[in-house]
Amino acid sequence: MALVKLFGNLRNYAISPQVDISGANIAAILDSLCENNPDLCNALLEDGDIRPFFKIMINGHDIELASGIHTQVNENDQIAIFPPIAGGKQ
């Protein structure tokens, strides 16, 4: 199973900040994650798509540079989900 880690305020919406989930690709992982965490699903997804500015990484690589939600997931992968980040010096 892949290890899914949630960061930032996404942890407030989930039962646990990290969970082991099996799935063939990111879409299947998100489906499984949403089954037990409907509030997380509402925060992360809009009409079945990942909301803009959220980042999902597999082993440190952005899924948008691969195949998006169709990116394949292996059993030992680590998936990190980050909320939008803003701020800093102007």
N, C-alpha and C positions, 0 to 999 in steps of 0.2 A: 504494500500500500504506500501511496505517496503521502508525505507529511505536508499539511497545509498550515501555514502560519499567518495570522492576521496581525496587522500593525495599526497603530494610532487608534482613532475612535471606533474603528471596526470591531475592536475587542469588546466594546460595550453592547454590541448587537448579537453576539454569539454566546453559545453555552460555554465554550472553551476557546482560548486564544490560539490553540493549535490542536489539530486533529489528524488522524490517519484516515485517508479515504482512498478507495480504489476507483479507477475509471480509466478509460482508454484515452481520453483527451480532456482538455480544460472544460469543455461544455459539460461532459459527464461528471466531472469533479464538482462543478458549480451546481449542477442539478442535485447531487447527493448532499452537498453542503447546505443548500436551501431547504431541503426536506426537514431538517432538524433545527434550522435557524431562519424562520420566515422574516424576522426583523432585519437580519443581515442581508437577505435576498432583496428586500425592499430598498435598502441603502445602496447596495452594489449594482443592482440591475434595473433597467428601464425597458419595458417591452421586450424582455428576453435578451437584451444586449447590455454589455458592461457600460455603465455610465461614463461620460467623458472624464478624463483626467485621473481615473483609477488606474493603477499599474499592477499587472500580474506578471511575476517573474518565475521562471523555472530554473533552478540552479544558477540564479544570478543573471539569466538572460530574459529580456523582455519578450513576451509572447507576440507582441505586435511586429517584431522583427522576424518572426517565424510564420506560423499559420493562424495567428489570432486564437480564437476559442477552439479551433480545430487542431491546435498544437498537440501532438502526441505526448502522453505522460507515461513514464516508466515507473516500475514498482518502487525504486529507491530515490525518486526525485523529491526535491524540496520545492514547494510552491509557496511563494510569498505574495500576499495581497496587501497593497498599500492604498490608503485613501489619498485624495488630492492634497497636495502640500502647497502652502502659500506663505508668504512673509519674507522676512529678511530686510536688509538695509536698502534704503532708496537713495 
